[in-house]
Amino acid sequence: MTDPLSNGEKLVEINDVELCVETFGNPANPAILLIDGAAASMLWWESELCEQIARGDRFVIRYDNRDTGRSTSYPPGRPGYTFTDLADDALGILDVMNVERAHFVCRSMSGGIGLIIGVDHPDRVESLTFVSTSTGEDGLPPSSDELTSGIPAAPDPADAAAVVDFVVASAKAYSGGSPYFDETATRALVEWDVARTRDIASTLVNHYAMSFDGSSRDFAALEAPSLVVHGDHDPVCPLPHGYALRDAISGATLLVLEGAGHDLPKPLWDVFVPALLAHTERRP
């Protein structure tokens, strides 16, 4: 069934690759570009969440990064792109959508994409929101031991059922014991994600194999209004990472999601969405 506020998925040619893009709401409204992290397609920005944001008079754009979902994939272990290329893809999507400036919402690994764009292309940025990400500076606490023990061995990519079990177990571990983790809903999302992905073998490894050129830029150089969103159960980047990121960006504010891990659980959307809408209001 088509979502009431969805304008439908479409494949677009950007930087000599195909990217799958879906929008929600009225293109005349302020644009919010949602960028997800490593190995995550746009489906992890759930359509219901996108609709909820769009109802706040926003034009929401989500997309599959290279090597996820329906977008261009590369041979496993040999990604034909760098981190900076992924940042250029995000800007290319804005060009295709005729959006001059947008509010960028970057989760986990894609916080580095927001950093590159914010420093190198400030003219394209209305605001930045960093979800479950980190400065990566020395002295911050490492990922929890429970995270490592909770993720099973990598599956045979040819065994779709094993891949689904692996991703669901990984998502549960990433939730950090959150009381909001919904295994049934997560399994349904993962089954759909695996079924629509061009090459799941590439999805599982390629983002971790690419060159992270450009990610050494300084968060202190960001000038766009910035919101940091972090779960207090995050086992990947424990909460001190969120405080460090807030402190690194001049004027940034921090929203702590109580009970959230390295994700945005549905029961907390009523906390996250109003904060995002307030952060992305038109400024004089």
Summary of the structure (lengths in Angstrom):
residues: 284
radius of gyration: 17.5
end to end distance: 39.3
largest distance: 53.5
contacts: 964
relative contact order: 0.16
helix: 39%
strand: 19%
